[in-house]
């Protein structure tokens, strides 16, 4: 399973997952819309990291094959850490890849900038836009970078009047973000189960992890080399799958290149 970040959607990983299955055709990939994102709307509270992890277990039960591994970016990476804590003992997987995600409490900082974006989205929540481009221009006028505005535009839905509006439960998104910030899951990396391999990928540019966090992860990886490995993509920003897709795919060969006689599911 591949999990996106906050305010993202599974569609953001479509190109990457297609390339992955071309390189490793023995694998099946499930690209997920986490609760309140993409097509996964209408979920009831509580909107927490723990509930997002429980959603994955519910989804697993509907799949035709067992799950062997998970890949999660940013918010999605921390959902995986929560899932490992809550469910791995009952539903073990072989590996997890955590892509530029903060394992600890981040209540005092807004490294991703999402907290500053949410008020702008709330301000335009009921606005009807003639085109998606109008939405992009509006956010740019509010100081949002064009690339970020176009990424956010993927959350627009078309109304019966053929205009566009935000299709997000912003209050629920805020709750998910607060849960992400409050949760401290460092212990998952400090006590990785014997039957699990965790790979942690750090962006070399504009990483969400500060220097102290990066040093801590590298130290843990040196202490538990068989269960925790740390990789840095020097030329990639936080969006590692966009900035360095080939390099990330090359890293993933650590987990995916061993052929099996059956179809495996990457969750």
N, C-alpha and C positions, 0 to 999 in steps of 0.2 A: 504494500500500500504506500502511496505517495501522498503526503500531507502538505498543504500550502500554508502560508502565513496569514496573519490577521488582515482582514479586508481583501484577501485574495480569493482564489477559487481554483478548483481542479483544472479548469481550462488553461490556467497559466502554465501548467506542466505538460500540456498536450504534446508539444513538439519534442520536449526532452524524453517523455515516456515512449513516444514513437521511435525515436532514435535508439533508446535503450533496448526495446524489443527487437529492433532490427539487428542489433549487435548480439543479443542473447535471446534467440527465438525460443529457447526451451523455457523461458520465463513468461508468466502471465503477470500483467500489472493492473492494479486497481487504483485509479486516481480519484481521490475522495474530495467531495465538498463537505467541509466541516460544518457543524451546526451553525445556522444563521448566515451561511455563505453559499453563493452560487444557487444551486437548486435545493439545498437543504434548509428550507425555510419552514416556519410554523412550529418549531420545537418549543416546548414549554420550559419555564425556569425550573431549577436553577441553571443559569448559564455560567458554568465553571469549567476549569481545566479537568477536574475529576469527571464531570458529566460528559465532556467531549471525549475523554478516554473510554468511558462506558459505552458511548455511541459506537466506537470502533469495534468493541466486543460484540455488540448487537449485530453490526454489519457482518462481522466475520461469520456469524452463525448462518447467514444467508448465502454464503459463497460456496461454489462447487468443490473447491480445493482448500486444503489447509494453508495457512499463512507461514511463510518462511522468514520474511524480513520486512522492515519498515524503513522508509526514508521520510524525514520531516524537516521542513525549512522554517526557521524562526519560531513563530507561535506553534506551528505544527511539530517542530522538534521537541518543544517542551511538552506537548500533548503526548508524544511518544514516551518521554521520561516518566510522565504520570502513569501511562499505561503499563510500563514496565513495573513500576511500584505496585500497582493495583492488581494486575492481571497476569503478568508473565509466569508466575508460579503455577497458575492453572492452565494457561494457554501459551506454552513456551514457543518462542521464535528463535531463529539461529543468529540473526544479526539486526542491528539498528544503526542507521546513519543519521546523525544530528547535524544539521547544516546551519551554522552561525546562529545559534540560539543561546539565550542566557539561562543557565540552570538555576541561578539563585534569585533572591528577592531584588526586584528592580523598582520598588515603589518611589525611590527618591530621584530617579532619573527617567528621561524619555529618550533613550538612545535611538529608537526607531523613528521618532518624530510623529508617531501615530496620534499621541495625545493632543498634539496641536492641530492635527487634521480633522479630528472628530467634530470640534465646534464649527468648522467651516462646512462640513457635511450636514450637520444639524441645521445650520443657517439656511441651507439650500434644499432641505429635506422635502418640502412641499412645492418646490419650484418646478415648473414644466419647461423643458428645453426643446426647442424645435428640432435640433440635431444633437448628436453626441459631441460634435465639435463645439457647439455653444457651451456645453458643460465644461469642456476642457478650457476654453477661453475664460470662462467665469472663474475657475479655480486659479488659473494663471494670474488673473488680475488680483487675486487674494494672496499672491506670493508663492503659490505652489509651482514646483518645477513641471515643465511640460511632460516629461516622462512619467512622473508620479500622477499627474492629472489624467493622462491617457490610461494608465493602469487602473485608476479609480473609476474611470468611465465604463469599465467592464461590469460595474455593479448597477448600471442603468437598465431599466426595463421599459418597454414600449407600452404606452397606455392605449385605451380604445380610441382616443383622439389622435393617435399616431404621433404623440409627443413622447418625451423621455423623462422619467423621474427615477430618483434613487430607489432601489428595491431592497433597502437594508433596514433591519431592526437595530437602529443605532443604540438604543438603550441596552439591548442585549449584547451588542458588540462591546459596549463600554464595560459591561459586567464581565465578559470574557477577558478583556484586557486587564481589568483590575485583578481577576483571579490569577492570570499569568504573572502579573507583577508581584503578587503576594506570596506565591508558592516558592518555597526553597526546596529544590530537588537535587542539591549537590550530593546527598547521600546515595542517590542512585548510581552516580559515577564513582563514588568511593567504595561501594560494595556491589560491584557488578556480579550478577549470578554466574556460577561456573559454566553454565551451558549457553551463555550469551556473549556475543562479541559486539561491542559498541565502537563505532567510528565517529569521531567528532571532527567536523570540518570547520575551520576558521577562515574568514575572509581576510585577505592580506590588506585590503583597503576598506576603510569605513566599516569595520566590523562592529557588531552590536556588543561584543565582549571587550571590556576595558583591559588594560595591561595586566592588572591583578588577576582577573578571571582567566586570561590566557595563560599566565604563568602557572596558575593553580591546575588547569587542565593538563598542561604539559607535564607537570610534576606527577599527577595521578597516572598519566599514560606511561611514564617511566617506571612507576611503582607496580603497575599491573599490566605489563606489556602484552600478555596473552588475551586479556579481556577488554582493554581500552586502548585505542590507537587514536592519535591526534594528527591531523593533516592541515596544512596551511596552503591555501591557494593564493599565492603572492600577488597575482595580477587581477584578482577578482574583488569586487565590492560585495556588499551584503547579499545582493541577488546573485549568488554564486552560479546558479544554473543558467542564468542569462549571460553573465560576464565571461564565464569559463566552462561552457558545457562539455567541451571535449576533455578538458582536464578533469572535470568531475566524473565523467563516464570512465575515464582511465582509472581513477581511484576506486570506483565501484567494482572494478574487476577483482578486487580483493575478495569480494563476497559473491560475485555472480559468475565467475569464469569456470567453476567446477561443474562439469556436465553431470546430469542425473538422467536416469532412464524414464522419469516421469515429468509431467508438466508441473512446474513450481509456481507458486503465487507470491508475488511481491506486493505487500500490503502497505 
